[in-house]
Amino acid sequence: MLIDVHVHLFPPDVVGRIKEYLEKDEFLGQICSSPLHKYASAEDLLEEMDKCGLDRAAISGFASSDQGLCREMNDYVLEAARSSPQRFMAMAVVSPLDPGMEKEISRCHELGAVGVGELFPWGQKFALEGREAGELASVCEERNLPLLLHINEIVGHYYTGKGDVSIREAADFAAKYPELTIIYAHWGGGLLFYELMPEIKNQLQKVYYDTAAGPFLYHKNIYRVAREIGILHKILLGTDYPLLSPRRYFRELQEADLTPREIEMIKGENAARLFYKHTSGF
Ligand SMILES: [Zn+2]
């Protein structure tokens, strides 16, 4: 089973009125004005999944500081998951600074969401050590919803959407909420390398890493490095589609000198275990 845990869909209605939102939300404005930015609908994604042989995708809208926009995004992905329950799993986006955060997560969960994210601590201006992030962690933990968080490396070249939330904050957040399942996007900004430290490995037991945007960031040897660190079972295929096609990742995986079994783990088996309730009988 091939599963992508990191894709972004934009409701066509929102795309039609996008200018309205770009003015309201500075971060969204930056992301959408990047020359690399593309909009994809549920139909676009299904077509791409069929072409690439992907079975399932955990679909997110785009998390904004505007809770109304988050809700519109959520309605769209929830509806897409309802229409294609064998292909899509809905993820809820929320603004942790909004007082309606918990209510929106509950609403989405009741309507079938299987996780929360991708949220952007830097872009949505919430601190991982702050009260709001603590509330977010508690709500996700209580409902057993994995939380997909954007963390990027703080060294190297600049690109749109690159923030300054560090792996230290990410490591502390995971240590503070050991029962919470976290997926740190973009290889966790490099946090995975510190799993070579026994105490960090111990604190990050419920942390997974996705590969989103990896081909722009790391040499493909990163897959074998993850194997050496002993965390291949925590690596999840995330494409950041429509930024990149799944094909790009498949190619790298083939060239990364892994065994077919290890490739299967990354391409979907690890994610199936994480989302087992939603992928059973498949
Ligand atoms: Zn991201």
Boltz pocket constraint, residues with backbone or C-beta under 6 A from the ligand:
constraints:
  - pocket:
      binder: B
      contacts: [[A, 118], [A, 150], [A, 151], [A, 185], [A, 186], [A, 212]]
      max_distance: 6.0
